[in-house]
Amino acid sequence: MRPVGSGHDRNHRRPGLMGRFGTVVTAMVTPFAADGSFDADAAGTLARWLVDHGNDALVLAGTTGESAVLTDPERVELFRT
């Protein structure tokens, strides 16, 4: 693992933008289905979209408040997604 700000590969693809702003870490919201259950498919889709659009890392299950309603198995599934 490379330290933050160590010339990440993503910087080579977009040197003007990434060189100016540095590493992007996003607190990702956890998607839930209409019945209140954790939506693993939507989480995977969202995570892939965020990474594909310039995020270098994601913060999961904690900073946006949903951690308290996730079960331990749901948290594990989220991290594996």
C-alpha positions in Angstrom: 0.0 0.0 0.0 1.3 3.4 -0.9 1.1 6.3 1.5 -1.3 9.1 0.8 0.2 11.6 -1.6 2.9 9.3 -2.8 2.3 9.7 -6.6 -0.7 7.4 -6.8 -1.3 5.9 -10.3 -4.5 7.9 -10.7 -2.3 11.1 -10.7 -0.6 9.9 -13.9 -4.0 9.6 -15.8 -5.2 13.1 -14.9 -2.2 15.1 -13.7 -3.8 18.5 -13.9 -6.8 17.7 -11.8 -5.4 15.2 -9.3 -2.1 17.1 -9.0 -4.1 20.1 -7.9 -6.5 18.5 -5.5 -4.6 15.5 -4.2 -6.1 12.3 -2.8 -9.9 12.0 -2.7 -11.5 10.1 0.1 -15.3 10.0 0.2 -17.6 9.0 3.1 -20.0 6.7 1.1 -23.6 6.5 2.2 -24.9 3.0 2.7 -27.8 2.1 0.4 -30.9 0.5 1.9 -33.9 -1.1 0.1 -37.4 0.1 0.5 -38.0 -2.4 3.3 -35.0 -1.0 5.3 -32.6 -3.9 4.5 -29.0 -3.3 3.4 -28.8 -3.2 -0.4 -25.4 -4.9 -1.2 -25.9 -4.6 -5.0 -26.5 -0.9 -4.8 -23.5 -0.5 -2.5 -21.3 -2.3 -5.0 -22.6 -0.2 -7.8 -22.1 3.0 -5.9 -18.6 2.1 -4.7 -17.5 1.2 -8.3 -18.9 4.5 -9.6 -17.2 6.5 -7.0 -13.8 4.8 -7.6 -14.3 5.0 -11.4 -14.9 8.8 -11.1 -11.8 9.7 -9.2 -12.1 8.6 -5.6 -8.9 7.0 -4.2 -10.6 5.6 -1.1 -14.0 5.2 0.5 -15.0 5.5 4.2 -17.8 2.9 4.9 -20.4 2.5 7.6 -19.6 5.2 10.1 -19.5 8.8 9.1 -22.9 9.2 7.6 -24.9 7.7 10.6 -26.1 4.4 9.3 -23.6 2.3 11.2 -25.9 2.0 14.2 -28.6 0.2 12.1 -26.3 -2.3 10.3 -26.0 -5.7 11.8 -22.5 -7.3 12.1 -23.1 -9.6 9.1 -24.4 -6.6 7.0 -21.2 -4.6 7.9 -19.1 -7.6 6.8 -21.0 -7.8 3.5 -20.6 -4.1 3.0 -16.8 -4.3 3.4 -16.6 -7.3 1.1 -18.6 -5.4 -1.6 
